[in-house]
Amino acid sequence: MTLPAAPRVGLVEDDPRLRRLLELELQDLGAEVIGWGSAEQALAEWGTPPVELLLLEMMQELQRAIL
């Protein structure tokens, strides 16, 4: 029996401590995690490798849009 590949999760979080905590929790659940510190960084590296799920801090992006 072949086990399915771990899901690949992209995580965008500007707080490095929170990003690391979330990465560890997701890895404990069996995910392969790619962490980025900003949406710009994520877009620059998007698709290498591709992700099945993207977790994005919306308040970070909303604050930039308002300011």
N, C-alpha and C positions, 0 to 999 in steps of 0.2 A: 504494500500500500504506500503510495506517495503522498506526502503531506503537502497541502497547498502552500504556496509562497506567502511569506508575511506581507500583509498590506503595507503599502508605502504611503506615509502620511507627511504632508508638508505643513509646517507650523511657522506662522509669522507672529512674532512677539518681540517688542522692542526692549523689554526688561530681561536682561540676560539670566537673572536668577529664576524668574518665573518660567522663561523658555526652557531652561535646563530641567526644572522640576517637571514640567509637562512632558518633556522628552523622555525622562526616566519613567514616568507613569505610563506613557504610551508604549514604551519598550517593554515594560513589565507585562503589558497586555498582549505582547507578541508583535507589535508593529515595528516596521523600520521607519525611523523618523529623520526627516531632513528639516533642520531648523534655520530660519532666516531672521535677522534683526529688523528688517523693514520690508515693506511691500516692494520698494525699488530693488532691493537685493533679490527678493524672490522672483520678480519679473526678469531680472538680468540672468538668473540661473534657471528659469522655468523650463521644465521638460527634460532636464538632464540630471538625474533620471526622472521619468514621469511619475506623478503621484496619483493615487486613487482617491484621496481625500485631502482637502485643504482646510486647515483651521486658521482663521484670520481674525485678529483683534479689530473689530469694527470701530471702536471708539478712537483708536489711533488714526484711522483713515478719515473718520468724520471730523475730528479735530483739525486735521490738515485742510480739509475742504472748507471749513468755516473760517479758519484764520487766513 
